[in-house]
Amino acid sequence: MKQKFSTHWLSSKQPRKQRKYRLNAPLHLKHKFLNAHLSKELRNKYGKRSFPIRKGDEVLVMRGSFAKKKGKILEVNLKKSKVTIEGINRRKSDGTKVNVYLNASNLQIQSLNLEDRKRIKALNRGKVEKFKEENKTEEKNVSKES
């Protein structure tokens, strides 16, 4: 039986192969595709530019008809690779309200849901390395001045 998803695939310039890779990816990898940029404060604090979105994060919509609106994430749909946000919905013709699915790339994370220890660990992973690099450059500058 042929596998649906190849773990050995690196990359391709062809958009159809990139689309196929993202569509057939298993859910644990699809979550990594749902990254959003961090706000400037969070970027300075954690030393990362983007981070995977999770339920409970507060986000700001950057593009589309709902631009500049803030809200908490209600649902992360990995199969659709889309996100729903609290307070952002459309009214159907019969009057009922329906949540709007948004692309994670059009969002900016304003505050993170830090209830999970693994997530805190992942945030601080890059921070420690960056802190070590800053200390090395400071030590070199001090030794040159002496």
Secondary structure, DSSP 4 states (H G I P E B T S, - for coil): ---SS-TT----S-HHHHHHHHHHS-HHHHHHH-EEEEPHHHHHHHS-SEEE--TT-EEEE-SSTTTT-EEEEEEEETTTTEEEEEEEEEE-TTS-EEEEEE-GGGEEEEE-----HHHHHHHHHHHHHHHHHHHHHHHHHHHHH-
